[in-house]
Amino acid sequence: MSSYEFDIHTHTIASGHGSSATITDMVKAARAAGLTMLGISDHGPATLGGGRTSYFRNLAYAQKKRLGIRMLYGAEANILDYNGKLDLDGSILENLDYVIASMHKPTIRPGTEEENTRAYIKAMENPFVNIIGHCDDTRFPVDYFRLFKAAMDNHVLLEINNSSLSPDGYRGNTKFNDLLILNLSVHFNYPVLFSSDSHGKKHVGDFTYAEETAKLAGVPYQLILNHSSKAFLGFIGER
């Protein structure tokens, strides 16, 4: 049994790339990984081949339990500009269980440190955003101190993205950036979230590289929310 209870940054065939897995396939992988809760967060419509608004609207009617796994249905929304505009509007986002906001090429051009930082902070100010995805991306430099303070001010989580840290990751050498985030987590006693960012079932619940990096930073058990579904649900419920 995994010491981690959940993974909520995962992608099915609805994300349009990197996966032919259905939600049921993902649930089976979550069970095999020893998880008790799974979140599906397919890419928003600005991603080539990503989910349409109708897909995200219909998630409100999806099963809340599958094969004994508690299900959450969210989205990885695209940040479209340096003012934090997202590719899904509030009428869609308000009915999802959670929202990850991320920057992706070519949906947005990497800006200056100031522009990228502002884009993330403005996205955090959206009342439906709970998590900032892979803000360790070396192609989108940011001021991590400002970013972390804004996350605390807006009751938003920064994720430690296992895919970014993987040797075959494509966001550059993100380890230094993730260590900055993790050290700020320790300094401010504010939690972080591990995410697999699994496109398909292969890496569901796999936090190998995130865990190694958190150990280097000396992050205590209770600051990694994946150890407790109850703690995570309580945290996002306060948003």
Backbone as a ProteinNet text record, in pm:
[ID]
protein_1_A
[PRIMARY]
MSSYEFDIHTHTIASGHGSSATITDMVKAARAAGLTMLGISDHGPATLGGGRTSYFRNLAYAQKKRLGIRMLYGAEANILDYNGKLDLDGSILENLDYVIASMHKPTIRPGTEEENTRAYIKAMENPFVNIIGHCDDTRFPVDYFRLFKAAMDNHVLLEINNSSLSPDGYRGNTKFNDLLILNLSVHFNYPVLFSSDSHGKKHVGDFTYAEETAKLAGVPYQLILNHSSKAFLGFIGER
[TERTIARY]
85.4	0	88.8	58.2	135.3	114.1	219.9	203.4	133.1	115.4	43.6	-98.2	-194.9	-334.1	-391.8	-334.5	-400.2	-302.6	-350.1	-280.7	-390.5	-378.3	-487.3	-444.6	-318.7	-277.6	-251.1	-358.2	-349.3	-430.8	-393.5	-453.3	-500.4	-621.4	-678.9	-669.7	-731.8	-737.6	-801.4	-883.8	-950.9	-853.4	-729.3	-631.2	-571.3	-593.3	-555.7	-414.6	-331.2	-194.9	-137.8	-47.6	27.8	-47.4	-173.8	-252.5	-368.6	-388.4	-508.5	-595.4	-562.7	-630.2	-766	-862.2	-992.1	-984.4	-1090	-1095	-1089	-1157.2	-1154.5	-1013	-939.5	-799.3	-718.5	-741.5	-668.1	-703.4	-830.7	-874.7	-806.5	-798.7	-731.1	-584.8	-520.1	-380.3	-367.5	-463.8	-463.1	-477.6	-565.1	-581.9	-452.9	-390.3	-266.2	-155.6	-161.3	-60.2	-92.4	-206	-242.5	-306.1	-356.1	-421	-565.7	-620.6	-762	-843.6	-774.5	-843.7	-766.5	-840.4	-780.1	-849.5	-770.1	-824.3	-789.5	-885.5	-865.2	-862.6	-753	-736.5	-692.6	-783.4	-747.2	-722.5	-644.1	-606.7	-728.6	-726.9	-832.5	-830.5	-930.7	-950.5	-843.2	-762	-655.7	-541.4	-531.8	-433.9	-482.6	-393.8	-430.9	-488.9	-614.7	-680.5	-733.4	-723.2	-767.2	-918.3	-964.4	-1106.3	-1186.6	-1304.2	-1395.1	-1472.1	-1534.2	-1610.4	-1721.5	-1780.1	-1888	-1836.1	-1714.2	-1653.7	-1643.2	-1590.1	-1573.7	-1708.6	-1805	-1938.7	-2002.5	-1980.7	-2043.7	-1976	-1857.2	-1789.8	-1870.2	-1957.3	-2041.7	-2130.8	-2154.2	-2243	-2164.8	-2033.7	-1951.9	-1957.1	-1928.5	-1933.7	-1833.6	-1880	-1795.2	-1712.3	-1743.6	-1663.5	-1655.3	-1533.9	-1512.7	-1418.6	-1461.4	-1379.2	-1323.5	-1403.1	-1361.8	-1274.1	-1243.5	-1158.3	-1247.3	-1222	-1293.5	-1244.6	-1337.1	-1303	-1322.4	-1224.8	-1237.4	-1220.9	-1297.5	-1290.1	-1256.5	-1142.8	-1097.3	-1055.2	-966.8	-913	-774.5	-689.6	-565.5	-589.9	-632.7	-665.1	-537.2	-540.6	-427.4	-433.3	-322	-307.9	-275.1	-358.9	-350.2	-269.4	-258.8	-186.4	-125.6	-51.1	21.7	-68.9	-198.9	-297.3	-375.5	-328.7	-385.3	-515.8	-553.3	-678.2	-668.2	-775.4	-778.8	-864.9	-844.9	-919.8	-1053	-1091.5	-1225.1	-1283.4	-1408.8	-1465.9	-1527.5	-1566.6	-1613.8	-1734	-1819.8	-1939.9	-1904.5	-1788.9	-1739.1	-1659.7	-1568.2	-1475.8	-1547.8	-1656.4	-1723.1	-1785.3	-1808.6	-1869.9	-1769.4	-1640.2	-1536.7	-1494.3	-1436	-1390.8	-1266.3	-1184.2	-1062	-1011.7	-922.8	-867.3	-716.8	-642.3	-499	-482.9	-403.5	-373.1	-225.3	-196.5	-58.7	-29.3	100.3	144.7	212.1	171.7	226.4	265.4	378.4	406.3	329.2	271.2	274.5	152.6	74.9	-45.1	-12.6	101.4	149.8	300.2	347.5	491.2	559.7	669	741	781.3	750.6	781.1	902.2	915	1019.7	983.1	1077.8	1047.7	928.5	923.9	813.9	681.7	681	556.8	506.2	596	555.5	503.5	572.2	529.4	391.3	370.2	239.8	130.2	159.4	60.2	14.2	108.9	73.2	-5.6	39.8	-26.6	-169.2	-186.7	-321	-411.4	-355	-433.9	-475.3	-385.3	-417.6	-534.1	-549.2	-656.1	-793.1	-796.5	-923	-977	-1098.1	-1148.9	-1165.1	-1158	-1177.4	-1045.8	-934	-803.1	-752.1	-713.9	-661.9	-513.4	-459.6	-322.5	-258	-130	-50.4	36.2	19.9	89.5	228.8	318.6	458.9	518.7	512.1	573.2	725.2	778.6	924.2	985.7	903	947.2	1055.3	1174.1	1286.4	1264.1	1171.1	1143.7	1057.8	997	911.2	968.3	1078.4	1140.7	1045.8	1050.5	964.9	1042.1	983.8	1033.9	962.8	1034.1	968.8	923.7	994.9	951.2	815.9	803.1	675.2	565	600.3	502.2	451.1	542	501.9	418.7	459	380.5	239.9	229.4	97.6	14.2	78	5.8	-52	25.9	-23.4	-137.2	-120	-222.6	-354.7	-347.2	-466.9	-514.1	-446.7	-481.2	-478.4	-364.4	-341.5	-217.1	-213	-98.6	-8	123.2	219.5	253	253.9	282.1	430.4	472.7	603.8	575.4	611.3	568.4	672	633.7	726.4	774.9	688.3	725.8	835.2	826.8	930.8	1066.6	1067.8	1191.8	1247.5	1167.2	1210.3	1327.2	1420.6	1533.4	1490	1370.3	1322.8	1222.9	1219	1132.9	1179	1086.8	1117.9	1115.2	1112.4	1104.8	1240	1346.3	1480.5	1512.4	1626.4	1665	1591.7	1481.8	1393.4	1426.9	1527.1	1551.9	1577.8	1657.4	1687.3	1558.8	1473.8	1347.9	1257	1251.4	1168.1	1224.3	1355.6	1415.7	1383.7	1378.7	1338.3	1196.5	1105.3	966.1	958	1029	1023.8	1086.6	1194.3	1254.1	1162.3	1089.1	990.9	875.9	838.6	735.4	777.5	901.8	953.7	960.6	1012.8	1031.1	898	795.1	665.5	567.4	610.2	522.7	390	402	285.3	296.1	187.3	197	220.9	266.7	282.9	210.9	203.2	132.8	224.9	237	305.5	207	256.2	172.4	252.7	187.8	257.3	256.5	149.2	129.1	132.4	76.5	79.8	-14.3	42	-39.2	-60.5	-177.4	-200.6	-172.5	-183.4	-182.8	-44.6	59.1	191.2	245.6	227.3	291.2	193.3	69.9	-28.1	24.9	26.5	72.3	222.5	298.5	444.9	502.5	556.8	615.5	764.4	828.5	966.3	1059.7	1061.8	1158.3	1116	986	935.2	972.4	957.8	989.3	1138.1	1222.6	1367.9	1404.8	1344.5	1376.5	1324.7	1207.1	1153	1239.2	1295.5	1384.9	1510.5	1562.1	1679	1650.4	1527.6	1489.6	1442.8	1433.5	1390.2	1245.7	1159.5	1018.4	950.1	886.7	820	696.4	666.2	556.3	426.6	391.3	259	245.7	356.9	349.2	329.7	333.5	306.4	164.1	71.1	-71	-113.1	-33.5	-71.5	-80.1	-26.6	-37.7	-178.8	-262.6	-395.3	-498.9	-588	-698.8	-783	-804.1	-885.2	-822.8	-690.7	-622.3	-632.2	-615.8	-624.9	-765	-865.6	-1004.2	-1041.3	-989.8	-1012.5	-948	-826.4	-753.5	-828.5	-865.3	-930.9	-1072	-1131.4	-1263.8	-1264.7	-1146.1	-1135.5	-1114.9	-1101	-1073.8	-1197.1
-120	0	124.8	217.7	341.9	426.8	500.3	595.5	722.1	734.4	847.4	802.7	887.3	848.1	889.2	991.2	1039.7	1106.9	1115.3	1185.5	1257.4	1388.4	1459.5	1533.3	1518.1	1577	1462.5	1420.2	1308.4	1340.5	1273.6	1304.8	1178.9	1187.6	1077.5	1110.5	1028.1	1049.8	1184.7	1238	1366.2	1483.8	1464.6	1573.2	1591.2	1492.7	1510.8	1471.9	1437.9	1395.4	1312.3	1222.9	1149.5	1040.5	1017.9	919.8	869.5	738.1	679.8	618.4	649.2	587	651	567.2	614.9	642.4	703.3	724.5	590.5	489.8	357.6	300.4	317.2	273	341.3	469.6	546.5	499	466.8	417.7	284.9	195.9	67	87.6	185.5	215.9	273.6	356	413	303.6	208	94.3	14.9	-10.8	-87.9	-15.8	118.7	199.3	215.6	161.6	169.6	300.8	377.6	504.6	481.2	576.7	569.5	681.9	779.1	889.8	927.6	958.8	994.6	1117.4	1210.9	1326.6	1322.1	1352.9	1362.1	1509.1	1552.1	1696	1713.9	1689.9	1700.1	1844.5	1857.8	1990	2066.7	2196.9	2284.2	2300.7	2368.6	2374.3	2448.2	2531.3	2600.5	2507.1	2392.7	2290.3	2220.9	2201	2133.4	1996.4	1973.8	1846.9	1831.6	1936	1929.3	1918.6	1904.7	1888.6	2011.6	1988.3	2098.6	2140.6	2256.1	2303.2	2205.5	2140.1	2043.9	1926.1	1884.7	1775.5	1814.3	1931.4	1974	1998.7	2047.3	2070.5	1937.3	1833.4	1704.4	1627.1	1668.9	1600.2	1607.4	1706	1717.7	1595.2	1519.8	1403.3	1270.9	1279.3	1157.6	1088.8	959.1	879.5	931.1	939.1	987.7	876.4	753.7	641.1	539.3	493.7	392.5	286.4	162	48.7	73.7	139.5	166.6	288.7	359.2	478.6	603.1	692.3	820.3	904.1	962.8	1037.5	1187.6	1262.4	1406.9	1439.7	1537.5	1577	1725.5	1753.1	1890.6	1923.7	2022.1	2061.5	2119.3	2100	2177.4	2288.4	2402.6	2516.9	2585.9	2637	2710.7	2857.5	2909.6	3054.3	3113	3205.6	3254	3382.4	3461.8	3587.8	3624.4	3735.1	3772.8	3837.8	3846.1	3890.3	3772.8	3649.9	3532.2	3482.7	3525.7	3479.3	3330.2	3255.7	3111.9	3076.4	2954.2	2912.1	2845.5	2844.5	2799.6	2908.2	2941.4	3051.4	3001.6	3096	3064.8	2973.6	2980.5	2896.2	2748	2718.3	2580.6	2546.8	2634.8	2606.5	2587.2	2661.2	2655.5	2519	2439.6	2308.3	2193.3	2225.4	2123.2	2106.6	1992	1967.2	2048.2	2078.6	2156.5	2204.5	2302.2	2358	2377.6	2324.7	2350.6	2454.5	2557.4	2656.8	2646	2636.6	2614.7	2697.5	2717.6	2780	2675.3	2673.8	2578.9	2652.9	2612.2	2651.8	2556	2600	2735.4	2819.4	2772.6	2846.4	2986.6	3001.6	3133.7	3138.8	3250.9	3267.9	3294.7	3224.1	3255.1	3402.1	3467.5	3608.8	3632.7	3755.3	3788.8	3731.3	3735.8	3690.3	3766.5	3895.7	3977.9	3937.5	3918.6	3881.8	3744.6	3647.2	3512.5	3509.4	3580.3	3585.9	3648.1	3757.9	3824.3	3732.1	3658.1	3567.6	3464.3	3404.8	3305.6	3368.5	3483.8	3547.5	3588.4	3642.5	3680.9	3557.6	3446.4	3322.9	3276.7	3290.5	3252.3	3333.2	3454.3	3541	3498.3	3410.9	3352.6	3265.3	3288.3	3217.1	3066.8	3018.7	2876.1	2799.6	2869.5	2803.8	2756.7	2628.8	2569.5	2539.5	2517.3	2468.1	2536.8	2570	2616.3	2499.5	2462.9	2346.9	2378.1	2285.7	2286.7	2427.7	2507.3	2640.5	2632.2	2509.8	2490	2498.6	2513.7	2511.4	2616.9	2572.3	2665.7	2761.5	2729.9	2817.1	2937.2	2928.8	3036.3	3085.8	3160.7	3203.6	3289.3	3269.1	3344.5	3382.8	3473.7	3510.5	3418.9	3318.2	3216.3	3268.9	3364.2	3420.5	3490.1	3574.3	3640.9	3540.3	3437.5	3336.4	3261.8	3224.2	3148.1	3233.5	3358.2	3449.3	3467.8	3481	3496.5	3370.2	3253	3127.6	3123.9	3165.8	3171	3271.5	3388.8	3493.4	3450.9	3368.7	3328.6	3186.8	3122.3	2986.8	2891.6	2893.2	2811.1	2725.9	2608	2518.5	2527.4	2518.5	2499.3	2350.6	2294.7	2152	2125.7	2008.5	1954.9	1845.1	1873.7	1793.2	1684.2	1559.7	1448.2	1435.8	1466.9	1460.9	1562.6	1681.9	1783.6	1732.9	1664.4	1619.2	1491.4	1424.2	1299.5	1324.1	1229.2	1245.8	1268.9	1221	1244.6	1359.8	1443	1561.4	1661.9	1748.4	1841.6	1987.5	2011.6	2149.9	2201.9	2133.2	2171	2107.3	2142.3	2089.6	2171	2115.5	2190.2	2170.8	2090.7	2052.9	2173.6	2268.1	2387.2	2464.2	2480.3	2553.2	2480.8	2348.9	2273	2280.8	2281.2	2296.2	2432.8	2535.8	2668.1	2662.7	2603.2	2592.3	2513.1	2402.2	2315.7	2382.4	2454.9	2527.4	2638	2702.5	2802.8	2737.1	2616.2	2541.6	2516.9	2475.6	2451.6	2582.4	2685.8	2815.1	2871	2865.3	2925	2824.3	2697.1	2592.7	2588.6	2587.3	2591.1	2472.1	2398.6	2271.3	2284.4	2173.5	2159.3	2031.5	2014.1	1899.9	1827.4	1695	1614.1	1582.5	1584.1	1548.8	1461.4	1359.5	1275.7	1340	1414.2	1467.5	1353.5	1240.8	1121.7	1137.6	1128	1124.3	977.3	927.7	785.3	720.9	589.5	518.7	484.3	498.6	445.8	503.6	633.9	699.4	743.5	698	737.5	700.8	798.6	774.8	765.4	793.5	785.5	922.1	932.3	1057.2	1038.3	945	906.2	1025.7	1107.4	1218.1	1334	1354.8	1457.7	1422.7	1295.8	1250.8	1268.1	1230	1244.7	1390.6	1479.5	1622.4	1679.6	1636.1	1682.7	1636.4	1517.3	1468.3	1554.5	1595.2	1684	1815.3	1864.4	1992.1	1975.3	1851.4	1827.9	1864.8	1841.6	1877	1775.7	1821.3	1726.2	1663	1545.1	1461	1539.5	1620	1683.7	1794.5	1841.3	1947	1892.6	1760.8	1699.1	1644.2	1715.3	1685.8	1550.5	1492.7	1363.8	1251	1272.1	1170.6	1162.6	1262.8	1265	1327.9	1244.3	1296.1	1393.9	1361.3	1446.9	1585.5	1589.8	1719.5	1799.5	1732.2	1801.8	1856.7	1772.7	1816.8	1930.1	1923.6	2032.4	2161.4	2148.5	2267.1	2333.5	2257.8	2321.6	2367.8	2305.2	2348.2	2483.4	2530.6	2661.3	2773.4	2739.6	2840	2925.1
0	0	0	-91.2	-99.6	25.3	65.5	175.7	128.6	-2.1	-60.2	-95.5	-67.1	-86.2	-221	-284.2	-406.1	-502.3	-624.8	-733.4	-810.4	-826.5	-894.5	-1021.5	-1064.2	-1191.4	-1288.2	-1357.4	-1451.5	-1576.5	-1685.9	-1815.6	-1888.1	-1941.6	-2020.5	-2169.6	-2249.4	-2394.2	-2427.9	-2337	-2361.9	-2367.4	-2320.8	-2326.4	-2465.6	-2553.4	-2693.1	-2729.5	-2631.1	-2663.4	-2548.9	-2581.9	-2481.7	-2409.6	-2446.7	-2372.8	-2456.4	-2452.3	-2511.6	-2402.6	-2276	-2161.6	-2134.2	-2101.1	-2055.1	-1904.8	-1850.7	-1705.2	-1632.5	-1684.3	-1620.6	-1619.6	-1727.6	-1730.6	-1621.1	-1603.5	-1502.7	-1361.7	-1340.2	-1209.5	-1177.7	-1275	-1254.1	-1217.3	-1280.8	-1248.4	-1108.1	-1069.3	-934	-828.8	-855	-762.8	-752.9	-865.4	-866.2	-790.2	-789.9	-719.3	-571.1	-525.7	-385.3	-344.6	-442.4	-411	-369.7	-296.6	-258.6	-322.9	-385.3	-451.4	-577.2	-681.5	-810.1	-866.1	-914.9	-983.9	-1131.7	-1215.2	-1360.2	-1396.6	-1458.1	-1487.2	-1631.4	-1722.8	-1864.2	-1906.3	-2014.3	-2064.2	-2115.5	-2091.3	-2139	-2290	-2345.4	-2490.4	-2569.2	-2504.8	-2578.8	-2616.6	-2549.3	-2587	-2712.5	-2808.9	-2933.1	-2900.3	-2937.2	-2910.7	-2769.7	-2686.3	-2546.8	-2533.9	-2410.4	-2385.8	-2426.3	-2480.2	-2515.5	-2389.4	-2396	-2279.4	-2242.2	-2341.2	-2312.9	-2231.1	-2256.3	-2179.3	-2032.1	-2004.9	-1865.6	-1798.7	-1875.3	-1818.5	-1776	-1855.5	-1827.2	-1715.2	-1671.8	-1562.1	-1431.8	-1421.7	-1301.8	-1283.3	-1390.6	-1384.3	-1378.8	-1374.1	-1373.8	-1237.3	-1235.6	-1113.5	-1009.5	-884.9	-776.1	-712.8	-748.1	-701.1	-813.5	-840.3	-943	-887.6	-890.3	-844	-704.2	-620.2	-483.3	-465.8	-575.5	-571.5	-570.1	-476.8	-476.3	-594	-668.6	-788.9	-770.9	-819.2	-833	-980.8	-1026.6	-1166.9	-1175	-1237.3	-1247.9	-1389.8	-1401.4	-1530.9	-1510	-1609.7	-1614.9	-1716.2	-1664.1	-1749.5	-1794.9	-1916.4	-1971.2	-1932.2	-1884.6	-1865.9	-2003.3	-2048.7	-2186.6	-2202.5	-2094.6	-2106.4	-1971	-1968	-1846.3	-1742.1	-1773.9	-1674.8	-1616.4	-1643.7	-1580.4	-1637.5	-1757.4	-1820.1	-1848.6	-1818.8	-1841.4	-1962	-2012.3	-2131.4	-2098	-1971.8	-1930.7	-1841.4	-1862.2	-1783.6	-1653.4	-1570.8	-1436.7	-1433.4	-1532.5	-1533	-1545.6	-1604.7	-1613.3	-1487.8	-1450.6	-1340.3	-1207.2	-1185.7	-1055.4	-1026.7	-1130.5	-1111.3	-1111.2	-1122.1	-1112.3	-966.8	-935.4	-798.1	-763.7	-863.2	-842.1	-977.5	-974	-1098.2	-1082.1	-1178.6	-1191.5	-1301.8	-1278	-1381.9	-1416.9	-1546.7	-1591.9	-1716.5	-1739.4	-1863.8	-1951.7	-2078	-2175.1	-2302.6	-2359.1	-2497.1	-2587.1	-2699.9	-2754.1	-2715.7	-2616.5	-2578.2	-2529.9	-2462.5	-2421.7	-2444.6	-2491.7	-2514.6	-2381.4	-2349.4	-2226.1	-2222.5	-2111.1	-2097.9	-2009.9	-1963.8	-1868.8	-1732.1	-1638.9	-1503.1	-1445.6	-1469.4	-1418.7	-1483.1	-1614.3	-1684.7	-1640.3	-1632.6	-1593.6	-1450.3	-1361.4	-1221.8	-1211.3	-1285	-1281.9	-1335.6	-1442.5	-1500.7	-1398.7	-1328	-1226.2	-1111	-1066	-951.2	-988	-1107.8	-1151.1	-1165	-1210.6	-1219.1	-1080.3	-982.1	-844.2	-788.8	-836.6	-786.4	-837	-937.6	-983.2	-869.7	-823	-704.9	-723.5	-848.1	-872.8	-886.4	-889.4	-905.5	-770	-763.8	-640.1	-644.3	-764.2	-779	-898.5	-884	-998.1	-1043.8	-1170.2	-1224.2	-1274	-1252.7	-1298.8	-1318.2	-1211.4	-1216.8	-1197.1	-1202.6	-1199.7	-1339.5	-1442.2	-1582.5	-1606.5	-1646.6	-1664.4	-1780.7	-1869.5	-1984.3	-1945.7	-1826.2	-1775.4	-1641.5	-1643.5	-1516.7	-1433.4	-1300.2	-1209.1	-1083.4	-1008.6	-875.9	-776.1	-726.3	-644.2	-508.6	-454.7	-326.7	-343.6	-445.7	-471.1	-502.3	-579.8	-618.2	-495.8	-407	-289.1	-194.3	-177.1	-91.4	-147.5	-279.6	-342.4	-326.1	-333.9	-312.3	-171.2	-72.3	65	78.7	18.8	29.1	-33.5	-139.9	-213.6	-181.2	-85.2	-43.7	-163.7	-231.9	-350.9	-325.9	-386.5	-373.1	-495.1	-471.8	-579.8	-583.7	-704.3	-713.7	-738.3	-689.6	-724.4	-826.3	-951.2	-1063.9	-1093.4	-1071.7	-1089.1	-1232.6	-1327.1	-1468.2	-1500.5	-1440.5	-1461.4	-1415.3	-1301.2	-1239.1	-1300.4	-1380.1	-1443	-1538.3	-1547.8	-1641.3	-1786	-1822.3	-1959.4	-1966.7	-1862.3	-1863.4	-1967.7	-2009.9	-2119.3	-2074.8	-1943.6	-1894.8	-1848.2	-1887.5	-1844.2	-1710.1	-1653.5	-1521.6	-1415.3	-1368	-1278.1	-1129.8	-1100	-960.1	-870.8	-919.2	-839.1	-809.8	-911	-890.9	-792.1	-802.7	-708.5	-566.9	-554.3	-421.1	-361.1	-445.3	-395	-339	-413.7	-368.5	-237.6	-231.7	-114.4	7.9	-11.2	100.7	151.3	61.9	103.6	179.2	137.7	208.9	354.1	372.8	507.9	586.8	521.7	589.7	638.4	554.4	588.8	649.7	659.2	712.8	636.5	504.7	416.3	320.8	299.1	226.8	77.2	20.7	-124	-167.3	-297.7	-354.4	-452.1	-438	-538.2	-650.5	-773.9	-889.2	-983.6	-1037.5	-1136.2	-1274.2	-1306.8	-1442	-1543.2	-1503.3	-1587.6	-1705.9	-1825.9	-1947.5	-1979.9	-1940.7	-1948	-1813.8	-1809.2	-1681.7	-1627.5	-1707.8	-1670.8	-1541.1	-1518.2	-1403.8	-1295.1	-1300	-1198.3	-1059.1	-969.5	-833.2	-817.4	-923	-917.4	-881.3	-761.5	-713	-679.5	-747	-713.5	-704.3	-807.2	-813.3	-723.6	-712	-620.3	-476.5	-441.1	-305.2	-275.3	-370.1	-351.4	-328.5	-404.7	-393.9	-262.7	-220.2	-92.5	24.6	14.9	119.8	128.3	14.3	12.4	84.3	69.7	130.9	275.6	321	459.6	486	388.1	403.8	496.1	603.2	693.5	630.2	679.4	629.5	612.5	713.2	713.8	610	553.1	452.2	310.6	295.6	165.5	170.6	107.6	126.2	71.7	-18.1	-76.5	24.9	144.5	248.5	306	280.7	342.3	250.1	197.9	116	197.2	323.1	409.5	423.2	441.8	455.5	325.7	211.6	84.3	60.1	82	59.3	153.8	276.5	370	323.7	268.6	221.6	106	3.9	-110.1	-74.5	26.9	71.8	137.4	178.5	242.2	141.7	15.4	-89	-108.9
[MASK]
+++++++++++++++++++++++++++++++++++++++++++++++++++++++++++++++++++++++++++++++++++++++++++++++++++++++++++++++++++++++++++++++++++++++++++++++++++++++++++++++++++++++++++++++++++++++++++++++++++++++++++++++++++++++++++++++++++++++++++++++

